[in-house]
Amino acid sequence: MLLFCPFCGPRDETEFHYLGEPKARPEPAAEVTDAAWAEYLYVNANPRGEAREIWLHRTCMDVLVMTRDTATNATLSVESSRPA
Amino acid sequence: MSGFRLPTGGAIDRGRPLAFTFDGAPYLGAAGDSIASALLANGVRIVGRSFKHHRPRGVWGAWTEDPNAIVDVTRGGLTTPNLRAAVESLENDLAVRSVNAWPSAADDRSAVIDSFARFMPSGFYYKTFVWPRWETFEPMVRAMAGLGRLDPRNRPPADNPHVNAHCDMLVVGAGAAGLAAANAAARAGRTVILVDDHADIGGQLAHRGGTIDGGDWRAFADGVRAAVVAAGGRVMTSTTAFGVYDGNLVCAWERRAQLPDALWRIWPKRIVAAAGAIERPLVVPDNDRPGVMSADAALVYLRRHAVLVGRRIAVATNNDSAYAAAEALAEAGAAVEIFDSRADVPATTLKVTPSVVVEAVEGRSGVTAVKAGGRTHAADVLLLSGGWTPTVHLFMQARGKLRWDERVAALVPAAAIEGLRVAGAANGAFTLDAALREGHAAGGGEGPAPNAPPGLYRVTPVWPAPDAPGRRWIDFQSDVTLKDVALAAREGYASVEHLKRYTTLGMATDQGKTSSVNGLAALAAVAGRGIEEIGTTTYRPPFTPVPMTVVGGRRRGQLMNPLKRLPLEADHRADGAQMREYGGWLRPAWYGPDDSDLAIQREAKRARETVALFDGSSLGKIEVIGPDADKLVDFHSYNRLSTLGVGKIRYGFMLSEAGTVFDDGVTLRLAPDRFLVSCSSGHADAVAMRLEVWRQDRFDPRRVVVHDATAHWATLTLSGPRARDLVAALDLGVALDDAALPHMAFATGRFAGAPLRVARVSFTGDRSYEMSVPASRARSLRERIVAALPAFGGGLMGSEALMILRAEKGYVVVGKDTDGATMPHDLGVLGPRAQRKDEYIGKRSLFLPAAEDPDRKQLVGLAVEPGEQPLPTGAHVVEDAGQGRRSLGYVTSSYRSPTLERPIALGLVAGGAARIGQTLAVYHLGAVRRARIVSPVAFDPEGGRLHGGRADA
């Protein structure tokens, strides 16, 4: 499978590390309910088809937001996790 | 005897005879022979036995589809099992042995099994060997099953390269359609990779011939080859494109002369699959007799290998393609007679009987006569042509869909799929002119396609009724007959996937290349449905068997999962180190050739008495640098680090977001804006990655950076009561008095013109000095230390002794003394949870109800009587629970302490802190012992030795 890095171009999947679905970390801890925290930790949408995912390209160490089709493993779009 | 070699013709070199044996008997072949063609040239008719009934089998096909001639081949004393004789090139001095037969294929003692065939229907094994238990019968059935034998001495070196390649277009198959596609693409300037699994190009053209653009096809093929190369592409023969994967990655196995085979990972922009088609048998009675073979294969053996497969050849067909083969065989000298199931037959000079089908084939160990049209016709070979099955494997692996094309009686691709087009015979275009047109279009060709005289292919399948008389084979290798399919369908296995598994249809080594469509037609007839409706089983890579050595490539042995190596490995080995793997690093376990236990005990005892040198270079060393470095390390760590003074060191945990202990280690503050995060050896990559990910997620990446410096530094640690004296003797120019360099502080200096850092941290509980220098200076520093050791009674220490020392002190190894649920307070570290107001990784989880459960497993020590054996690591601490025992936890570390002269152990026990003083049962493999729950700190609980001087002080 080929994945895409906005800096390095198409690269083999073995260069990448999957980090999870994009989620806002609930804070501050004192104001977060048990349920909300558990949801942050353990509940994922895991869609079939178009999915937004956070990946790390381990060779350039950039954190990426990838939109992929989980049924075909096609990369639909990719951007750096932070604005240029 | 039936087949023989012709005096002229064929692509063989009669001047290079090759000697070989088959089942022990000597034969001669010629360069250019396959094993199968050489056997046929020598008149060998029985080349193997069927899998289930041990029926005699002759050569059916001339290439990868042949299900019968499976052989073990010994070359140079090493045997490779289960090769296909029709594919394998003959070499001098090969010893070839049939599989599934003993002592030989011609005289197989298990052939008697066939007498019981009528008692062995579909599902025979499932139905029979179930009482009292399958396991009773399994050894016997397994001994009889299987094909070739593995040769344990045959261990090919791991030297198969994996090659990545990119191209505009990959064309699979260099027959007419593939050549036309490659031609069109290359002439439009595209880079083309053209692969074919034969040693030459041409496909069917190579044995059927043909006229393209008014000349011999070879002129056209040469032009294509030149055009492909001129456009920057390549033509790869003896290369099998065996699988297509995500993103249209195609993997191909290249067989190379004088070089190890290669695995190609080809990333094309577009794929043209032009893999041709395979002739299928007619489902007539006794169609498995040796001497019954594919009509096309007989033509291949004639034209490629100059082998005439018989002298009196009967040809049974339902289509036009067999006529060319029949005429060529007659021209070569055989008496040929055609039986066509159709009334409307093509014009031919040969004797044709229209509207007849074969009713029986005679000859137990080889065809002697064919019964057709109510008459018996003498014959030594029966050729069957039941139509053609397109080779759609790559298309189907890419999740294509098929439709039944009545016109050509074949399953053909129903709709295009992204980036992959099927052309030529693989798409049901069975004439040369049509294949050229399809290939030209698939290659993006503009203008007229290469032309050929118009061809005609007509076929009218005659599927036998499910209850037709006689034994009619569908799958030759696994002995599946028409009756078996009918029985399976009656028993309810009406889905094609169930049929396959119940009858083993298509599960032989050829994966149904000749049998699938006949099986589907039979099932369709029983079920009263169309073939398209029945559908096919799932196609998966590989198209043909690929050696695991090729798939594995060079990633074998140490390269499978490369170890990390210490810069001082050679020095350790020179001193007798026994190297073992710890967390992915190869490190000294102990020193000396003697018994490991004695050496480890000696090293641990000496470290407590004098001083020991330990190589800590593998510990993670990750620098966090920048004005916001303090913010990042605070968030990353359970213990607050921003309050750490420059020159000071703090120990702490890193948690997962679930609040569990992810790793531990010390952090040094090198400067106000510079921290050095040290972590355990096995976690350095993961800790560096975590820091980097959070840096980008949560902080301003311009104000903090992460740099993994683990490999840059070597760290040599001296520990023990004489450690300070020894360091002083090294004369490093660093002030060592405790006021200047107290415990949990570090000093910097220079060593051999490079930076030096001396840190007072301890994983032994004794006064320790960690000296870090750039890896390039490691040897000089070590040599100086080793020279000084004897004067202080010191010695070398490996990882095993260190494990004892740290366990005596109750220091944990994360992942050994913790499990996936251990939180910092389970290890007795409560401060940050109570005190920190700011955010850090895992914080919220420490306040979930589960985190406050009083029954959480907590770190404890476990004591037994001094004379007892150490507790087994992994043994369960148990309590009585009515009917049985309940586990309270388990032993995580257990050693014999040479200093305390008794066993010590650490464990995780539910509510352990409150149980200190209790004696509990410890259960292991049926034996129960008693152990007292104690503090994890077995040695020097006051901690005085961290600051101690001499052993006698």
Interface residues (C-beta under 8 A of the other chain):
Chain A: M1 L2 H17 L19 P26 E27 P28 A29 V32 D34 W37 A38 Y40 L41 L56 R58 M61 D62 V63 T72 N73 A74 S81 R82
Chain B: Y245 D246 G247 L249 W267 E657 A658 M689 E692 V693 Q696 D697 P701 E839 K843 R844 S845 F847 L848 P849
